[in-house]
């Protein structure tokens, strides 16, 4: 059926490139802007609720609603007791440190203990993916052989492709999408990749759970979880670091990329931090349930060092506390979050104002995110479409706009093509931002994703208001022309998702 022509479009100003007329003075536009930045767009239901609540109430709901955890990622199914027992998986050479002591500093116990919180039964019932949502994860369930659940240990072998699909599936379905947006941010900030951690290691799964659980916590607690995280111990070689032979990889990235930034420390500070952080090791085969590193004082460095201008005997806690006492830390962290959620070039005054509040809140991330979303700069006219969607952001937001819950496999496939594989960032610096995501080739591949996604739909939802609900009715003339040429809903959805406007947020 022919679609009615689009009317009521706010025409853009043209000044070489398109200079959008910002609609952010309108309450409804502030709401959709928030959903694009704080989450991955919205389903129809999520959008209607947010528009009904308004901007301020939606901010509070996103910030204050406890995060719902994803369904438990299944360990490979174990045979029934009557089946012949199989041999235990062999531990890798890298997971067999020589020290056997299991002591750890008592004050770190709470920060490094294995997470125990699980989703409520009611949340699991409503949020668990359907059997058709991720067919690659359903092979075991479809087997005719009787199976029983297996408990995941640090020797369990998992399928990384299934794990990627598990998270992408949850991104499209989570009732607390802000949680997934924050988890993705921390995944790109406190980076690890499955290739070095271990292709089949459950450590990367446990890390994902940790990043979600700590997503709005205080930075001190985060850093005390990040340091002995099993995936991080392997990725940045802290597990190989001893007092006699300190490895500087983790210490360097802790200062340069995780907390302070280049120019805020010296090479001597890196060497001192490496010594002070030595002593963590990976669990041994006799410790199969350990989901975090174990501190062995026999591997530690016990002599005084001078770190960031202070001299003494340091451990993990005192290294973290000294970093947090630095004037460089709060502005660095604030700038990282502003670049991801607000603008690629935040002003020094904007950073300084939020950094002061962040420091005085004892580095509380929830306070910082509320300050970001409620700041005048967040909804300033020039912030409209000031950011480019990452491939994951683009694909998940398209899936949510369609109400499609079976696209995790397609998203995973095109994530690889577009350069954003989950658990596989290109370097310790994580993924790039902004214009690095866009080229003639990636735009073609984004359009190919849209074609593939639309091809999976059994029923295509109406696209009559898609330009209004997902593009704020602010379109370039070329997009208007494409929409008016569309002969059916699929063609119109394609015109929306493949438009330059939908690549922005």
N, C-alpha and C positions, 0 to 999 in steps of 0.2 A: 504494500500500500504506500502511495506517495505520502511523504511527511509534510505537514504544513510549514510554510516558510517561517524562519525565526524573526521575531520582532523584539523591540525593546532593548537592543544591544547597546551598551555604552561604547561609543566609538573611541578608539585610541587616538592619542596625539601622535604625530609622526615627526621625529627629529633624527633623521638618519635611521637609527634602530627604533623599534617600537618603544614608546615611553607611555606606559599604561596610565590611564586615569584611575587612580586608586579609589576603590570603594570603601576603604577602611573607616570612613566616618560613619558608616551604617553599622548598626548592631549585628545584623545578620552576616555581614561580610567579616566582622571581627570574629564571629563564631566559626565560620568556615576556615578562616585564616588560622585560628587556633588549632582546629582539628588537623589541618595539613601539617602544622609545625610540631605539635605535641604528640600526634598519633600518626597513623598511616591513612589519612583521609577518613572516610566514614561510610558505613552502610546506611541505607535509607532510615532504618530505625535509630541508629546512633545520631544521624544528622537531625532528624525530627526532634529527638529528645534535647539535643544541645540548643537548637533554635528556640525551643519552648523555654528552656532554662535561662538562656541569655549568656553572655560572655563571662561575667563575674562568677555566676554560680557554676558554670561548666569548668572554669579553672579550679574552683574549690573541689568539685567532685573528682576531677582527674587527679588532683594532688592528694586528696584525703582518702579516697577509696582504697582499701587494702588490695594489694596486687593478688590476683588469682594465678596460681601456678599452673603450668601446663600439665596435661596427663603424664603420668610417669612413663619415661622412655623404657620400653621393655628390654630386659636382658634376654639373650637368646634362651629360648625355652629349654628347660631341662627335661630329660626323659622321666617317665614314671619310675618309682622305686624298683619295679620289677625288671626294668631294663638293665642291661649291663652297664656298670659304671664306666665312664670314660676317664682318661688320664687328665690330670690337672694341667691347665695351660702352663707352658714354661715361661718363666719371667725373662724379660729381655735383659741383655747384658747391662744396659744403661740403668736398669732398675735394681741393681744389686750393689749398693754401696757397702764398703767393708765394715763400717761401724755397726754395732748391734745395739747400742744403748738406745733407750726409748724416752729418756727424760726430755722435758721441755720446760721453759720458764712458766711457773704457775700462773703468772699474771697474763700470759698469752693464751691460756687454755680456752677461755671463753671465745676469744677472737678466732681461733683456728680449729675449733671442734667441728666435726662433721655435721652438716645441716640435717635437721630432723623434721622440719615442718613439711607436711604434705597437704595437698588440696583437700578441702572439705568434700565429703561424699556428694553433697548436693551440687557443688561446683563441678565435680568430675562428671556427674550424670548429665549436666547440661552442656559441658564444654568438650567432652571427649569426641575426637574425630570419628566420623562414621566410617564403616568398612570401605566405602567407596572413595573416601576423601584422599587416602594415601595408599594406593594399591601396592606400592613397593614395600610397605610395612605390613601388609596383610598376608604375606606368603605363609608365615608360620601358623597364623590363625586358620588359614584355609587347609592346612595339612590334615590328612585323614588320621594320622597317628595321634594317639592321646598324648597331651603335653600338660605340664604344670609350670607355673611361673618359676623363674629362677631369681635368686637374689644376686644383684650386681655387686661384684667385688672389684678391687683394683687389678685383678688378673682377668676379668671378663673381657672378651673380645666383642666389640660392637661394630656395626656397619655404618661408616661415616655418611654414606649417601642417605640412609634411612634417618640418621640423626639430623641432617640438613633438612630433609623433608618434614620431620617432626616439628622443628622450630618454625619453618615457613608456614606450615599448616596452622600452627598456633597463632602466628601473627595475623592470619586472616580471620581467626575465630575468637580470639581472647576477648572476654568481657571487660578486661582492663587494658586497652591497647596502649595507654601511656606507659605501662610496665614494659611492653615489648619495645617501644621506641627508646626507653631509657636503657634497656638491656642491650640493644644494638649499639647505642652510644658507648657504653662501657666496654663492649666487645671490641670496638674499634679503638678505644683509648688504652685500656689495659690489654694489649694485644697478645694473643697466642694463636698459633696455627696448628692444625691437626697433623700436618706432615712431619713436623719436628717433634711434637708431643707424642705422636704415635698414631698411625692411621686408624687403628682399631681400639685405641685406649678410651676407657670411660672417663678419663680425667677431663676431657674437653666438655663432656656432658655435665659433669659436676661443676665445672667452672661456669657454665651457662646458668645453672641454678643459683650459684653464688652471686653472680652479677645481678640477677633479678632480685634476689633477696636483699642485697645491699644497695639497690639502685637509688634509694632516697635516704640513705643513712648518712652518718657523718664521715668525713674523709679519713679521719684517724682510724676508725674501725675498718673502713674499706681497705686501707693500706696494710693493716694487720691481717687481713684476709688474703689480699693479693699476694703478699710476699711468700707465704708457705703454700699457696695454691699448687696442687700437683702439676697441673698443666704449665703454670708459670715456672715452677722449679725446673722443669725439663726445657721449656722454650728458651729461657734466658740463662740456663746453665747454673743457677744458684745451687742446685743439688750437687754439682761437681765442685763447689767452692769450699775450701777448708782454710783454717787459719794459717797453715803452712803454705798453701798454694791458693790464694784468693783468686776467684774468677770475677772480673770486673763487669761482665755483661749486664747483669741485673742492676747493679749499683748505678751504672751509667744511664740506663734507660729510666730507672726510677727517678733520677734527677732531671734528665734531659726531656723525656717525653711524658712522664707520668705526673710530675709535681711542680717543677720549677722553671724549666726551659733553659735553652742555651744562653750562656752569659751570666748565669746566676750562681755558678759554682766553678771550682777549679779542678784540674786533673788530680791534684792532691786530695781534694774532697772525694773524688771517685774512688781513689785507692783506699782512702780511709773507710768509706762506706762499705767497700767490698770486704775489707777485713772485719768490720763490725757485724756484717750480715752473715758471715760464714757460720756454718754449723747445721744448716738444714739439710736433711736427706730425704730420699724417697722411701716409702715403706718397703719392707722386704716381704718375701713370700710367706713368712710366718706372721705377717700383719695384713691379712687380705681385706679387712674391713676398713682400714684407714683411708679416709678420703681427703686427707691433707698431709702436708709434710710433717716430719718428726724432727725435733731439735735434739741434736747430740752434742753436749758440751765438750766432748773430747775432740770434736772437729772444729770447735770455735777458736776465735782469736781472743786471747785474754788480756793482752797488753793495752795500755792507753793509746789513743790516736787523737789527732786534731781534725775535727770535722765541722765545716762551716763556722770556723772561728772558735769552736769550743773544744777543750781538751779533756779527755777522761776515758774511762772504759765504757764502750758503747755496746748495746745489743739492739735487736730489731726495734723494740719499743722506743728506745732513746734516739735511734736514727730517725724514726718517723716523727717523734716529737720535735726534734731539732729542725727537720724539714718544715714542719708546720709553723715553727716560730719564725721562719724566714719571711721577710716582706715580699719575696718574689712569688710565694706559693699561691696565695689567694688570687692575685691578678691573673696568673697563668691559668689556673683552673677555670676562672670565670670567663676568660677569653676563649678557652676551648669550648665551653658550653654555648656561649653567645654565637660563636662561629657556626655551630651546628644547628642552633635553634632560632637565631634571629637574623644575623647579617654577617657576610664574609669579612667585613671591615668595621668592627665596633670601635667607637671613639674611645680615646684614653679616659675621658671623663666618665663615660658610661661604665667602662670596666672598673675604674677606681671606686665609683659609688657602690656598685654591687659587691666588689671585693671587700670593702670595709664592712658591709653588713654580713658577708659570708664569714669573715674572720671573727667578728663579734658574736656570731651564732655558733661558734666552735665548729665551723666548717660543716654546718648542717645542709645537706644537699636539698632537702625538701624546702627549707627556707629560701635557698637560692633559686630553685625552679619557680617558686611562687613569685619571688621578686622579678624574675625574668619575664614571666607571662603577664604580670600586672604593671610592668614598667611602661611609661609612655612611648619609649622607643619601639617596643614590640609591635604596637599597632600604628606607628607613624606611617604616613602615606607612602614614604619611600621604601618601606619594608614589604609592600605588596609584591609578590613574585620576585623577591630579592634573592632567593635561594634556588638551586637546581636540585631536583629530586635525584637521589641515588637510584641505581637500578632496583634495589629491593623496595625502596619507598615507592617508586613508580609502579612496579608490578603489584605489590600488595594493595596499594590504593586503588588500582584498577579493579582488582579482584573484589575488593570491598564495595566499590561503587556498583558492580554488577550483582552483588550478593552471591558470588560464586564461592563455594567452599571446597572445591575439588581441584584447585589449581596449583597445589604445592609442587607437584612434579614438573609442571610447565615452568613455574617460577624458578625452580632449582636449575632446570636445563638452561634457561636464558640468563640466569644469574652468572653461570659460568661463561657464557658467550659475552655478556656485558661487563664482566670484570668484577663481580661481587659475589663470590662464593662464600657462603657462611662457613665460619671456622677456618677460613683460608685467606686471610688478608695478605697483600703482596709483600709487606715488610713489617718490622716492629713498629713503624709509624702508622700502621693501619691503612685504611683506604684514603684516597684523596677526597677533596671536596670540590664543589662548584664546577667550573668549566671542564675539569679533567674528565667528567662523565660524558661529555657531549662531543660527538664528531659526526661526520656524514655516515660513517659505518655504524656507530652505536644508534643513531636515529633510525637507520634502516632496520637494525635488529630490534629496536623497541617496537617499531611498526610490525615486524614479524611476530613478536610476542603477542601483540594485540590480536593479530589474525589467528594465531594458535589458540589464544584464550577464548576468543569468541567462538571458535570452532568446537570447543568442548561443551558449549551450552546446549542443553536440551530445549530450554525455553529462554528466549531473549527478553529481558525486562524492557519496559517502555523507555525510550530515550528522548521522549518529547521535552522533558525538562532537564536533561543531562547538562546542557550548557549553563543553565541557571544554577543548578545545585552543586556542580563540581567545577565550574569555571567562573562563577559569580556574574555571568552575563557580560563579562568584559573580554571582548574578543577582537582580534585583528580581522581585517576585512577578508583576508584569505581563508580564515577559519569559518567565518560566516558563509562564504561562498561554498566551501566544502560541505558544511552542514545542510545548506539549502539544496545541494545537488544529491544528498543522500536519499535513497528511495525506500529505505526500510530502517528498522531499529538497529540492526547490526551495522549497517553502513554509517548510521549516525553515531553510534558508540565508537566506531573506528575513527571517525572524524574528530571526536572529542579526545580520545586517548592518544592519538597520533599527532595532535595539534602541538605547536610550540608552547601554548599556554599550560597544557597539562604536565609538561616536563618541569614546570616551575612551581614554587610554593611560597 
